[in-house]
Amino acid sequence: MAIALIPAIVVSQLLINFANLERQRASRFGQYVQRYMTRTMEALRLAGYIIMAAGAWYHAMFFIGLGLLIILGAWLNGIAGS
C-alpha cells in the first residue's frame, strides 16, 4: 500500500509547490474540481481506491468494480447534482 500511496503524495506535493497550475485552475475542469471536490469526496475516492487495491490483492473482481464505481461516483457527484 505504501508503494502505491507515497509516490502519489510526494508528486502531488511537488506539483502544488513548484508547478504553475493557474491555467488548469482557470479551466472548466479546474472550476469543477474547486467546487465539487470537497474533503468528503476526496475521502470517498481514497476509500474506493483502498477497496480496489484490496480487490486486486485478493483477485476479487467484484471489489475492483465496486471501488471503481465509488471513485467514479465521487468524481461525478457535481454532474449528478447539477
N, C-alpha and C positions, 0 to 999 in steps of 0.2 A: 504494500500500500504506500509506503514511503517513497518508493521509486516512481510511483505514478503521481503522487501529490507534490513532493518537494520541488522538482524541476519546474512544474507549472507555477507554483507560488513564487519561486525565485525569478523566473522570466517575467511574470506579471508585475512584480515589484520593480524590476529593472525598466520595463516599458513605462510604467507610471512615472518613475523618477526621471528618466532621461529622454524619452521619445516625445516628439511634438505631435500630440494627438488632437489638436484643435480642429483639423479638417474632419476627422472622424466624429468628434463631438458635435459638430455643426450639421452633420448629415442627418437624414431622416432616421436611419437606424440608430445613430448616436442619441437622438432625441427620444426615440422609443425606449432605449435601454435606460436612459436617465429617468424617464417617467415610470416605467413598469418593473425594472429590475431592482426590487426592494431587497432588503436583507432577508426577508422571509422567502422570497423567490430564490435567492442565492442558496439559502439553506436547503430548500426543496431540490434544487439542482444537485447539490452535494449529496443529499440522501439518495437521489436517483442514481448518481454515479457510484455510490457505495453499493447499492443493490445490484447494479450492472456488474461491478467488479466481483462481487461475491458470486453472482450467477456465472460469470466467466470462470472463476476459480473452480466451481463445482460442476461446470458444463451443464448448467440448467438454463435452457433456452427461455423458459417462462420468465425467470427473474431478469435475464438480459433484456427481454422485451418490456417487462414491467418498468425497469429502470429507465429505459429509453423513453417510454411513454411519460413517465414522471418528468424527465428532463425537457421533453418537447412541450409538455403542459406548462412548465414553469416559463419557458421562453415565449410561448404563445399566449400567455394569460392576458396580455394587453389587447390582443386581436379579438379574443373571445369576449372580453368585457366591453369592447367598443360598440 
